[in-house]
Amino acid sequence: MILKNQKLKDLEKFLLREPEHNAFALWDLRRDLKNSDFYVLIKENVLGYALIYHGTDVPSVIIRVPDEHLHEFAGLVQLPRAIVHIPYSQRALWRGPGKMYRVYVMAASPAMFPGDPEIRVVRNPASLRHLISNPEPLLKNAIVFGLYEEGKVVSMGAVLAHMPEVWVIGAVTTVKEYRNRGFATRVMRHIIGHAYGQTRRLVLWVRSDNMPALHIYQKLGFVKIGENAWINIGVNVVP
């Protein structure tokens, strides 16, 4: 049986079994239900779910259900534009449209890194327009840290979700001419240190062929805990 926006307390218990894999769903369930549609697969207990999040320009869809139910849940995604996330192990079962990328799920524990005096929270969208095209939604929904060089943000990273169980890190990027100088590593160390004492785990997603980013994350203690398929429907967004 599939229930829409029902049995959410039971769903939360299900999500908490693996908070690193369900961090975005857990965050939206707790913080942004008005923009979230949850489809809960339940028999005696919750067996899986789909989340369709409408709070961004492009809807985000997360489907985590047993193999035999994937096609049924994929049919719920009747959207001309969306980014869909399913376990990579289920990629051959996906019958819908879209270009697919392989994404690693990586996790680490917070550590006692000292704060970096050249990194601070960014609040002005104009400070990020040379790094990302539309910074307003990110600044509205996330905690964004920027590394300043000569008064300019040259590298950044964001905490996309922050809960006692898990924080999600993303939007890590550096101005092209400042790359290969350790700035992204400094931003990551700052966030990891900032998280110490506030959460139990850190999680991030990274494209499987993004070797520079993988090198940074592995150096900082992140290990791969899973793989997802990122599927673009009607959009061209590179993870």
TAHUMO-V815013 format. One line per field, one symbol per residue. burial: b if it has 9 or more other ideal C-beta (glycine too) atoms within 8 Angstrom, else e. Layout:
burial: ???
This chain:
burial: ebbeeebbebbbbbbbeebbbbbbbbbbbeebbeebbbbbbbeeebbbbbbbbeeeebbbbbbbbeeebbebbbebbebeebbbbbbbebbeebebebebbbbbbbbbebbebeebeebeebeeeebbbebbeebebbbeebebbbbbbeeebbbbbbbbbbbebbbbbbbbbbbeebbeeebbbbbbbbbbbbbbebbebbbbbbbbeeeebbebbbebebeebbbbbbbbbebeeee
